[in-house]
């Protein structure tokens, strides 16, 4: 999944440059945001949420690919 940063994360990016970047902390913040958005949803509502988010991601990837044909976006399989 491509990295999608909030305005808060973008604003803090310059300060993160001087610090050691923590992928784990970034992932935890993202998980917390998703949890807050989905914690009150029923199972069927959560399934609909993930279907919608997946469609949004695919559309964003297609738009990026259309604007830059040399850009590779997607999941890569291990060649081992």
TIMAR-800627 format. One record per residue: residue in three letters; x, y, z of N, C-alpha, C, O in turn. Coordinates in steps of 0.02 Angstrom, whole numbers, plus 50000, padded with zeros to 5 digits. Layout:
<nodes>
AlaXYZXYZXYZXYZ;...
</nodes>
This chain:
<nodes>
Unk500424994150000500005000050000500455006250000500905006750041;Unk500325010949954500745016849953500645021050016500125020750049;Unk501145024850032501125029150090500675035050076500765038650027;Unk500185036150119499745041850114499825045750178499675043150232;Unk500065051850173500215055750232499675061050242499435064150194;Unk499485062050304499015067350321499375074050320499985074350316;Unk498985079450324499295086150327499745086650388500275089750385;Unk499535083550443499945083550504500615080150491501135082750511;Unk500605074350458501225070750443501665074750396502275074950405;Unk501355078050346501745082050299502065087850335502655089450323;Unk501685091250379501955096950416502535094750461503005098550472;Unk502495088750487503025086250532503605083050494504105081350525;Unk503535082250429504055078750390504725082350395505245079050401;Unk504715088950392505355092550394505705091450461506325091050463;Unk505325090950515505645089550579505875082350583506355080750619;Unk505535077850547505745070750546506395069850509506765065050522;Unk506565074450463507185073850425507785074050472508275070550461;Unk507745078150523508315078750568508335073050619508855071850650;Unk507775069650628507745064050674507785057550635507725057550573;Unk507895052150670507875045650636507145043950621506725044150666;Unk507005042350559506325040850538506105034150567506485029350566;Unk505495033850593505245027650621504655025150581504095027850585;Unk504775020050541504235016950502503695014050549503105014350534;Unk503915011350604503445008250651502985013550680502375012450684;Unk503255019350699502845024750726502345027250673501765028550689;Unk502575027950611502135030150558501575025150547500995027050538;Unk501745018750547501235013450538500745013450596500145012450586;Unk500985014450656500535014550714500055020450711499465019850728;Unk500305026250689499865032050682499325030650629498745032450639;Unk499525027550574499035025850522498525020850547497925021650533;Unk498745015950585498285010950612497805014150662497215012350664;Unk498045018850701497625022350749497085026450713496505026550735;Unk497265029750658496785033650620496235029050591495645030750593;Unk496445023350564495955018650537495515015950592494905015250583;Unk495805014350649495415011850705494875016950725494295015150736;Unk495075023350730494605028550749494035029150698493465030550716;Unk494185027950635493675028450582493215022350581492655022850557;Unk493445016750606493065010450598492825007450664492465002450662;Unk492995010250721492855006850784492115006050799491925001450836;Unk491685010250771490975009650785490585006350728489975006150729;Unk490935003750678490605000750620490414993450634490754989950670;Unk489864991450604489684984350605490154980750556490524983950519;Unk490124974150557490554970250511490404972050439490864973150400;Unk489764972450421489584974050352489794981150334489994982450277;Unk489744985850381489974992650368490734992950359490984996750318;Unk491084988950399491814988750392492024985750326492504988050295;Unk491674980450304491824977550239491714982850184492124983450139;Unk491164986550189491024991850140491564997250143491774999850091;Unk491804998850203492345003750212492965001550174493255005450136;Unk493164995150183493774992750150493684992050075494164993050037;Unk493084990450053492964990149981493034997149951493344998049898;Unk492745002149984492795009049961493515011449960493745014449911;Unk493875010150014494575012350019495015008949966495465011949938;Unk494875002449952495244998849900495115001949832495575002749792;Unk494485003549819494315006749755494655013549748494905015349694;Unk494665017449802494995023949802495745023149787496035027049750;Unk496045018149818496755016849807496885015049734497345017749703;Unk496475010549706496565008549636496495014649589496885015349543;Unk496005018849602495905024849561496505029549566496725032349516;Unk496775030449627497355034749636497965031849600498345035549569;Unk498055025249603498615022049569498545022849493499035024249459;Unk497935021949467497825022749395497955029849373498235030949320;Unk497745034749413497855041749396498605043349396498845046749351;Unk498975040749446499695041849447500035038649387500485041649357;Unk499825032649371500115029049314499975032749249500405033249205;Unk499365035449242499175039149181499585045549175499765047549119;Unk499735048749231500115054949229500865053749220501225058249199;Unk501095047849237501805046149229501855038849209501895034449252;Unk501855037449143501865030449120502475026449142502455020249142;Unk503015029749161503615026249183503605024349257504045020849281;Unk503095026749293503035025449364502745018449375502255016549343;Unk503065014749419502815008049436502505008449504502825010149553;Unk501855006649508501485006749571501164999949579500824997449534;Unk501284996849636500964990349648501354986149697501834988349728;Unk501134980049702501444975249746501924971049706501754968749652;Unk502514969949732503014965949697503084959249731503124958749792;Unk503094954049691503174947349718503914946049727504334948649691;Unk504074941949777504764939949789504984935449733504644930549718;Unk505554936849702505794932949646506194926749667506434923149624;Unk506254925549731506644919649756506254913349746506504907949763;
</nodes>
